[in-house]
Amino acid sequence: MMKRGQVTIFIIIAIIIVASIALVFSLNDNARSLFTRIFNAESRYPETVQDIKLSVQYCLDESFKAVIEKNALQGGFYFSPVNSIYYDSDNLIFSRNVPVYFNKGYSVPTLAVLRDQISQGVFYELAGCMDFEQYVNGSVDINNAKVDIDFSRYNARTTINEDSVSINIKFPVEVSFDGVVYNLEDYSSNIKTNYLKMYRLASEISQIQGKYGDEVCLTCNAELADRYEAQLLNEDYYEDDDNYVIIYNILMSDPLDDKIEIWSFAHRLRR
């Protein structure tokens, strides 16, 4: 039989374990995700394999951040749609193609399109980060391990939530090390962002434009922006004597108040 002192020690250890788990789940999503990744990697893989897996994860995280920022600046698109306006402004981050959300009618991309654009964009950014070309002819030697990546089997599922966007991907990375083959294919990333809120605001502004035709209801747009706690900037682009374009930029602090997020879209109107 265990003595009372031993029982007390086991109870204390159990409390510490439970408290530690609770602490992890009270952390923000990125911290919790990083903790889980490192814990799983250390418990399952040799250090060399673990480092390779974490380097892929790093590339995914960086690629995901870049895509979310770029897509927002291009109205939800990674690849420019046909109906878009080339926008070159000294005041904002970079020149880009801004989609037209209104042109004789409402033409806003669906959430399904936004999810697909994120998934495809991440693939292209990830391929660049992982230096896709070096894997074309077969495996690559990294720290005494042979690494083979099948980019053709990339598969992603993107979820756009109220204050975040997450992505889960299947990205087959095969690592041969010390006579053992490790298949590393499951990765995920999450970003706190107002992506969905900015999209909704842009959609509502475009819906209101449909009610006013070629007239702009400035007070309507201002009231909507206030309701979303956003700043709305607009710039006129004159195409010809008959048409002009309004470029809208929605500015909103991200959920963590770390930076300003920007969502851009355009309306083409008749004079």
Secondary structure, DSSP 8 states (H G I E B T S, - for coil): ---HHHHHHHHHHHHHHHHHHHHHHHS-HHHHHHHHHHHHHHHHS-HHHHHHHHHHHHHHHHHHHHHHHHHHHTTT-SS--SSEEEE--SSSS--EEEEEEEESSB----HHHHHHHHHHHHHHHHHHHTTGGGGTTS-EEETTEEEEE-GGG-EEEEEE-SSEEEEEEEEEEEEEETTEEEEEEEEEEEEE--HHHHHHHHHHHHHHHHHHTTS--HHHHHHHHHHTT-EEEEEEEE-SSSEEEEEEEEEEE-TTSSSEEEEEEEEEEE-
